[in-house]
Structure formats: structure tokens, C-alpha cells
Amino acid sequence: MDQQSQMHAIQAMMVLMPLFFLGFAIIIVIPYWFIWKKAGFSPWFSLLMFIPLLNFIMLYVLAFADWKVVPVAQPQPGFGYSYPPPPLPPSSPQV
């Protein structure tokens, strides 16, 4: 490889590496953004996933913290939807 082709390779890497980093960052931030939001925390915590060691600490905070979400109400017996009543037996014809 001559000097000129090495320079072209380095320039191509300088263009592509930020694009790869941006794509990787988007792939990482979007799921964590929704997880933090669904847990009731600020979704901006997802940006802390790029800081080494702090990302592991924040994962433990997320895993063991009380999530500030309202649980789904369970239907009470006798209320809400139930199976439809069985159909009536066919009546015999009147003669």
C-alpha cells in the first residue's frame, strides 16, 4: 500500500467512524429513554449510559428502585367482562 492510498483509507475512516458512533448511540439511547420514562424517572437518565461505570450503577438503580407507575387494576369477581350465558335449549314445537 502506498502513502496516498493509506491517506484515503484514513480519511474514509474519519468520515465513517462518527456515523457509526451516532448510529450506535441512537440504538442505545432510544430503548433506555423509553425504559426510564416507563419507570417514572426522567428519560434524560438514558444519556448516563455512555459514562463508564456509571452506566452499571444506573442499571442497578433502575432494576431495584420502586417504579412510580400505577399498576393496572385487576377486575373484581362479578364485575367487568365475563363469559356470555349459555344459550337456551331449543324449545320443542307445540302441537
N, C-alpha and C positions, 0 to 999 in steps of 0.2 A: 504494500500500500504506500503510495507516495504522500507527500506532505499535503498536497491540495485535497486529495480525497479524504484524508483524516480531518481536515478542517470542515469539509462539507458534512461529514458524519457528526462532528461535534455541534455544528450549527443546527442540524436536524434534531439532535437530542435536546438542544436548548429550546427548541420550539415545541417539541412533543412532550417533554417532561412536565412542564406546567399544566398542559392539557390533561395528562394522565393524573396528576395530583388533584386537579379540580374535579375530574370525574370520580376519583376515589373519595374525595371529600364529600361530594354530593351523595354518593352511595352510603357513606357512614352517617352523615348528619340527618338525612330525612327520616330514617326509621327511629333514631333516638329522639328526634324532635317530637314525633307522634307519641312515643312511649312516655316521655316526660310530661307531655300535655295530658295524656290519658290518666297518668298517675296523680294529676292535680298539682304538679310543680310547674315552674317556669320552663317553657321549652328552650330557652336560651342556655340551659344547662347542657344541652346537646353539644355545644361548642367546646365544652370542657373535655370531651372525649379525645381531643387532639393533644392534650397535655399529658406527657408520660407520667405514670404512677398515679396521677390524679384521676385518670380515667378508671383505674381499678377501684379507687376509693369511691368514686361516684356510682359505679355499678353496684357496690355493696350498699351504698345509701339507697339506691333505687330498689334493690332487692329486699331490704329489711325495713324500710320505712313504712309507716301507715299511709296507704294511698288515700287521698282526700276525694274519693269518688263515692257517689251514692249507690248502694247496692240495688240491684233490680228487685222489685217487690215480687215475692212469691205468691201465687194465687192461693187463696184460702179455700178449704174444703166447702163445697156447696155454693161457692161464688165463682164467677167467671165462666169460662167455657168448659163444657163437659160433652160427653158423648150424647148424640141425639137419642131420644127414647126409641125402643124397638118398634117396628111397625105393627099395627094391629093385625090379628089374623083375619084372613078373608072371611066375610060372613057367608053363611050358606044361603042360597036363593030361597025366597019364600014361595011356597007352592000354594 
